[in-house]
């Protein structure tokens, strides 16, 4: 019997019974053990994890593969003692991709149609029409053109926006102007009135949304971060909002999470907060990838969506 340890460390993933139901329905002869009640550690064949405690995964001496529940794997690579030679995969799930595309499109449209400003007018009971350019006159930038970023970019192109993307290396998405590398970052920011961050969090991308980045964007721009909290330098963001360099920020991710109740972002009038819900992993669809990768391991076939440990994604 194959044995999988399910490591779900946050309230966002507390539906353990739901996960076990869908995993066992897809993988014959699978026994799922929920952390921390893992039993004999050397019996574990697979680990499906979100934010495992550093040092925990090395206990499973016979583990064949580690599966991230999310699209990101930074929560795994913070562990300096990962078991050597064990493949790590990230989740690429059409359901998750669609949810992220919805989130980005929703908030790009909010800023494009000036909804935060209309909300303020409503609070003041003020009836006033604001100038409204059409989508083709609005420049949008997507930081990160991986699976999630490319999907969001394509959706925004279909809505008529002038869309650009930035990535570590050049990537081509139909209808999207491509920028790449350090040399391409500031030109990308300079042409983007709304920037949505969907990058993986690595040493190179940590703090990428900082004072220099905000200054490079057109005055009155907006920022959407649905990637990781570590991408944003919060003090720089607040300063840019207070100065008027940025008109607003929509933030779904933070360091730390949950965001402490006393944090100033909660009450900033130009900030919209959501609690890391832009693209929730749904076991009804994501367990298909887990099941397929277990089958591939057992058959000696290459795994889906293996991450490059050197790159961190």
HUSUL-V834653 format. One record per backbone hydrogen bond with DSSP energy under -1.0 kcal/mol. CO is the residue of the C=O (numbers start at 1). NH is the residue of the N-H. E is the energy in kcal/mol with one decimal. If there is no record, write none. Layout:
CO | NH | E
CO | NH | E
This chain:
2 | 31 | -3.0
3 | 45 | -2.5
3 | 46 | -1.7
4 | 33 | -2.9
5 | 48 | -2.5
6 | 35 | -2.5
7 | 50 | -2.0
10 | 13 | -1.7
11 | 14 | -1.3
14 | 16 | -1.6
15 | 19 | -1.9
16 | 20 | -2.7
17 | 21 | -2.4
18 | 22 | -2.0
19 | 23 | -2.6
20 | 24 | -2.6
21 | 25 | -1.3
23 | 27 | -1.7
29 | 2 | -1.9
31 | 4 | -2.6
33 | 6 | -2.9
34 | 37 | -1.6
36 | 38 | -1.9
40 | 43 | -1.6
41 | 44 | -1.2
45 | 64 | -3.8
46 | 5 | -2.7
47 | 67 | -3.5
48 | 7 | -2.7
49 | 69 | -2.4
50 | 9 | -1.1
53 | 56 | -2.6
56 | 59 | -1.7
57 | 60 | -1.5
59 | 61 | -1.6
60 | 63 | -1.7
65 | 47 | -1.7
66 | 89 | -2.4
67 | 49 | -2.8
70 | 91 | -2.3
73 | 76 | -1.6
73 | 77 | -2.1
76 | 79 | -1.8
83 | 86 | -1.3
87 | 66 | -2.5
88 | 307 | -2.9
89 | 68 | -2.9
93 | 97 | -2.6
94 | 98 | -2.4
95 | 99 | -2.1
96 | 100 | -2.3
97 | 101 | -2.3
98 | 102 | -2.5
99 | 103 | -2.2
100 | 104 | -2.6
101 | 105 | -2.6
102 | 106 | -2.7
103 | 107 | -2.1
104 | 108 | -2.6
105 | 109 | -2.5
106 | 110 | -1.8
107 | 111 | -1.8
108 | 112 | -2.6
109 | 113 | -3.1
110 | 115 | -2.7
111 | 114 | -1.0
114 | 118 | -2.0
115 | 119 | -2.7
116 | 120 | -1.7
117 | 121 | -2.1
118 | 122 | -2.5
119 | 123 | -2.0
120 | 124 | -1.4
121 | 126 | -2.8
122 | 125 | -1.7
134 | 137 | -2.1
135 | 138 | -2.0
138 | 162 | -2.1
139 | 193 | -1.4
139 | 194 | -1.2
140 | 164 | -2.3
141 | 196 | -2.8
142 | 166 | -2.5
143 | 198 | -3.1
146 | 150 | -2.8
147 | 151 | -1.4
148 | 152 | -2.2
149 | 153 | -2.6
150 | 154 | -2.4
151 | 155 | -2.0
152 | 156 | -2.1
153 | 157 | -2.2
154 | 158 | -2.1
155 | 159 | -1.3
156 | 161 | -2.1
157 | 160 | -1.6
162 | 140 | -2.7
163 | 177 | -2.3
164 | 142 | -2.4
165 | 179 | -2.6
166 | 144 | -3.2
167 | 181 | -1.9
173 | 176 | -2.4
177 | 165 | -2.9
179 | 167 | -1.4
184 | 188 | -1.8
185 | 189 | -2.5
186 | 190 | -2.7
189 | 192 | -1.5
193 | 222 | -2.2
194 | 141 | -3.1
195 | 224 | -3.0
196 | 143 | -3.0
197 | 226 | -1.8
202 | 206 | -1.8
205 | 208 | -2.0
208 | 210 | -1.3
209 | 233 | -2.4
210 | 214 | -2.6
211 | 215 | -2.3
212 | 216 | -1.4
218 | 221 | -1.3
221 | 247 | -3.4
222 | 195 | -2.4
223 | 250 | -2.7
224 | 197 | -3.1
225 | 252 | -2.6
228 | 231 | -1.8
229 | 232 | -1.7
230 | 207 | -2.4
231 | 209 | -2.9
233 | 237 | -2.1
234 | 238 | -2.7
235 | 239 | -2.1
236 | 240 | -2.2
237 | 241 | -2.3
238 | 242 | -2.7
239 | 243 | -1.8
240 | 246 | -2.0
245 | 220 | -2.3
245 | 221 | -1.2
248 | 223 | -1.8
249 | 272 | -2.8
250 | 225 | -2.8
251 | 274 | -2.3
252 | 276 | -1.4
260 | 263 | -2.1
263 | 266 | -1.3
268 | 271 | -1.7
270 | 249 | -2.2
272 | 251 | -3.0
274 | 276 | -1.6
282 | 285 | -1.8
282 | 286 | -2.8
283 | 287 | -1.4
285 | 288 | -1.2
286 | 290 | -1.4
287 | 291 | -2.7
288 | 292 | -2.3
289 | 293 | -2.5
290 | 294 | -2.2
291 | 295 | -2.3
292 | 296 | -2.3
293 | 297 | -2.4
294 | 298 | -2.4
295 | 299 | -1.7
296 | 301 | -3.0
297 | 300 | -1.1
305 | 90 | -2.3
308 | 312 | -2.6
308 | 313 | -1.0
